Amino acid sequence: MTPPAPIRFAICGVGHIGRRHAVLVARRAGAQLVALVDVDAALRNGLAAEFPGVPFFASLEEFLAVGPPADVLTVATPNGLHARQAVAGLRHGLHVVVEKPLALAAANARAILAAAQQAGRRVFGVMQNRYSPPAAWLKELVAAGRLGDVYLVQLSCFWNRDDRYYQPGGWRGTQALDGGPLFTQFSHFVDLLYWVFGDVANLAARFRNFNHQATTEFEDSGLVTFDLVRGGSGTLSYSTAVWDRNLESSLTVVAACGALKIGGQYLDKIEYCHVQDYALPALPPTNPANDYGLYQGSAANHGHVIDDVVETLHRGGGTTKAPDGLKVVEIIERIYALR
């Protein structure tokens, strides 16, 4: 049989994570990188050397007007631009991959899904933490009912983001384009909470800005309590005020038939598992964190995201996770309404 034509990707926003998408697309059999889009003209020469023959466009509008044919637009720009650019791509007839968060407001996230339905195109939300072996293991354990009733869930995210990250005049730290640490740093962990345990209710929260008064328009730390709609209660503690480097991302569960803790800097280690009539299986290693030089992000699982897009568009079916992306935005919006 003749192999299917490669899925052609255009990457909009070629900073840290957008460049990672470009590298993975260029390497992936069945995918083709056809365009790079960024408002920073200084990137042009470096990108031309790294991706020979791939044209560069100074705006999404320019690409949509005169760029080469494509199948997928990947939106990896500042958070506050995601919704507008995703809708533009969908109306142009492209499938869209949207980096986290899907949008900074639930109404805008819904507009993306509505535009996809109207255009008959797909939206793929990026939830790469779901591919980490400890996260997939936890999902299966809970779904199988091995823990019994869940009593308590404790999610802790303690990272470093300092003046090396928040540069004067940049988009990071602004309410309009960044939105806050729950959107930019920790939305993947809110997604994990929702994916495994379902929706939350009865939210209460406290917010503090300990050492980012000169660099951000929002909190650097927060304490959130909630009830799980399915039963049980939980806490979310987060901070970007940790000195010098990331401390941990951890998830602890206390349930009727056992307790467990996933820890490490990026939920990459099972630190405790004691569950009735259950032996912890050997898990594959977790991918290392995305390394941005002066700071690190979550596990580098974006290759799995690209695989999902290519396989779904080649074979049909599959799930794009975009409705879950909307749900994560809704949960964060509800938390931030308590500011």
N, C-alpha and C positions, 0 to 999 in steps of 0.2 A: 504494500500500500504506500501511496505517496504521503510523506509526512506533512502535517498541516503547516500552513504558512506561519512564520514566527509572529508572536504578539508584539506589536510595535509600541514602545513606550516613549513618551515625552515627559521629562522631569522638570517641574516648575518649582524653583527654589533649590539652588545647588550649594547650600551651606553644608554644615556637618552631616545632617541626616540625609538630605537630598543627594549629596555626593555618594553616600553609602548606597542609596537606592540605585544610583547610576552604575556604580561598580558592579552590583549584584545582577542588574539587568544585563549589562554587557557580558558578564560571564555565563549567564544562564542559557543553556540550550533551549530553543523554542521561544526565546525572547530576543528583541532587537532594540537597541537604544537609537532613537531617530532624531531627538532634539533635546537641547538643554536650554532652560529659560531662567534668567536671573537679572534683577535690576542693577546688580553690581558689575559694571563693565570691567573692573579690574580682574575678575575671574576668567575672562575670556581666553587669554593666552594659556594659562595653566590648564584649563579644561580642554583646549584644543590639543595640547600635548598629551594629556591623559586619555582623551577619547578622540583619536584622529578621525577626521571626516564627519564628525557629528556636529551639525550646525548649532550656533549659539544665538539666542534671541534675547533682546533687552527687556521684553515685557511679554506677558501672556497674550495681550491683545495682538502684538506683532506676530507671535507664533500662530495664533488662530487665523490670522488674516493671510499669511504668506508661507507658513511652515509646511513641511512635508506631511504626507498622510500618516496618521497614527491611529492606534486602537485605544490606547490608555493614556490618560493624563494623570501623573502622580503629583499631588499637591503637597509640598514640603516647605512651605513658606511660613512666616510668623502666624501664630494661631488665629489672630483676628482677621486674616485674609482667607482662611480656608473656605468658608461658606461661599463667599462671592466667587472665588476662582473655581471651586468645584461645580457650582451651578453653571458658570460660563462654559466649562468643559463639557458638561452634560448636554447643554443646549446646542453645542457644536457637534454632538453625535458621538462623543467619546465616553468610554467607561472611565471611571475615576477611582484612583487610590488616594485616600486622604490620611495623612499622618495624624497622630493624636494631637489635640482632641479634634473630634469631628467639627466642632464649632465652639464658640464661646458663649452661646446662648441656645437653649433648647429650640426656640422658634427658628433659628437659623439652621440648626441640624435637621429639623423637620422639612425646611425648605429644600435642603439637599435631597432628601429621600423623595419628596414630591416631584422635584425636577427629574430625578432618575426614572420614576414611574412614567412621567409624561413622555420622556424621551425613549423609553424602552431600553435604557442602559443600566449598568450595574455600578454600585458604589461599594468599594472595599475599604472598610475601616482597618487601621493598623492596630492590632492587639498582640504584639509579638511576645509578651510575657506568657501567653497561654501555651506557647510551644516549649517553654522550659520544662524539663522532665519533672521537677518537684511539683510544679503547678498542675501539669497534666495528671500526675499521680494523685494529688489532692482532689481534683475534680472527680476522678473515677472512684476514689474511696468514699467521698460524700454521696455521690450519685448512687452507689451501690448500697447505701445505708449501713456501712460497716461501723460508723461512729454512733449510730443511734441518734437520739435527740441531741441537737447542738445547744449547749448552754451559753458559752461565751466565745467570742471571737475578738482577738486583739491584733490589730494591724499597726505596725510601727515603721515609719519611714524617716530616717535621720540622715540627711545628706549635707554636703557642703556646696554652697554657691555663694561666692564672695565677689570682691572687686575684679577678680580675674574673669568672671562670668558676666557681671553686669557692667557693661561699658557705657560711658556717657554718650548720649545721642543714639543709642541702639534701641531696638524694639523690646529687648528683655527688660522686665521690671515695670513696663507700662501696663495700665489697666486695659487699654484699647487693643493692644496687639499680643500681650502675654497672658493677662487674665489672672495670674496668681499661681502659686506652686501646685495646687491641686490639679490645675489644667496642664501646666508645663512639665513639672517634675513627676507628679504622683498619680496622674490619671490612669496609668497602666495598673496601678495597685487598686484603685477604686474599681476598675474593670474586673480584676481578679476577684475582689470581694463580691461583686454582683454575679459574675459568671459561676462561682462556686456556691454561694449562699443565697442568692436572690436579692430581692429589693429590700430596702430599709425604710423604717418609719420612726416617728417620735424623735427626730433629730434635735440635739442641743450642741452648742459649740462655744468655744472661747478662742480668740485670735490674739496673737501678740507679734509685734515687730521688734525683735531684740537688737539686731545689729545691721539692719538694712535701711535705716531711715533715709540715708542719703542716696540710695540706689534703686529703691522700688517704691511703687505706689500702693503696696498692699502688704499683708502680713508675711513674716518669714516662718511662723510657727502656728500650729493649731492643735486643739484637743476637741475631738468630736465624739459624742456618744449617740447610740442609736439602738433600736430594736430591730431584729430580723423579722420580716413579715412571716416567714415560715416557722418562727419560734427561736427564742434565745435573744441575747443582747450582745452588743459589741462596742469597741472603741477604735478610733483612728487617731493616732498621734503622729504628727509630721513636723519636720523642720528642715530648713535649708541653712540654719545658723550654726551647724557643726563646724568647728574650727578645722581648716586646712584640707580635710579629705572626708569622703563619705564614711559613715559609721556602719549603718546596717539598714536593711529592709527585712522585716520579720513578720511572720503570721503565726499566732498561737491559737489553738482550738482546744477547748475543754468541752467534752461531750459525755453522754451517758455511758458509752462503751469504750472510752479511751481519751487520750490527749496526745497532741502532737505540736511540734514547732518547726516551721521552716524558717531558716535564718540565713546568715551571710550578708554581704553587702547588697546582694541583688536577688534575694530569695532563691539562692542557688544551692543550699545545703539543708538536708533534713537533720536537724539538731536533736530532735526527740520524737520518738514514736512508740507509744505503749497502748496498744489497742487489743481488746479481748479477742482471743482465738485468731490472731493475725500476725504474720511475719513480714517484716518490711522487705520488699523485693529489691534486688540490685537495680539501680537506675542509671541510665546513660549520664555522662557528665553534662553539666549545663554550659552553654556557650559563655565565653567571657563577656564582660561589659563592653558596650560601645565606648571607645577611648577617644576623647576629644583633646588630648594633650594635657591641658590644665585642669580638666575635670572629667568625670565618667558618668555615663548614663546607665540605662537598663541593659539586660542581656542582649547580645547581638544576634537576634533571631529573625532579622528582616529577610533572610534568604527564604525562610518558610513562607513569609507573606508573598514574595514574588512567585514562589512555586504555586501557591493557592490561586493567585490571579491567573497564571498561565494555564493551569490545569482546568480551572473553572471555565475560562473562555474557550479553551480547545474542546472540552468535553461536555460543557453544559452542566446544569445542576449546581451542587455545592452551595455554600453559604458565604455571604459577603461580610457578615458580622456588623454591617452598618446599623441595623436596629439596636444592637447592643451598644454601639458607639453613641447613639442618641440617648440611650438610657444612662450611660455614664455622664454625659453632659447634664442630663436632668438631675441626677443625684448631686453633682458638684454645684449646680445652680441652686439647689435647695439648701445645701450647706452654706454657700456664700450669701444666701438671702438672710442668714443669721448674723452677718457682720455688723 
